[in-house]
Amino acid sequence: MPKDEIKKLLENSKKVLEQDQNNFENMIKDNLTSFKKKTLDQI
C-alpha cells in the first residue's frame, strides 16, 4: 500500500473514532440526565 493510502485510511479512522466517542459521550450524558430525572420523580 502506498503511503498516501495508509495516511488516508488513518485519517478516516480517526474521524470515525472521534465521532463514535462523541456519540458515546452524548449517550452517557443523556442516560445520566434520564436517571436523575427518574430518581427525582421517585422521591
Secondary structure, 3 states (H helix, E strand, C coil): CCHHHHHHHHHHHHHHHHHHHHHHHHHHHHHHHHHHHHHHHHC
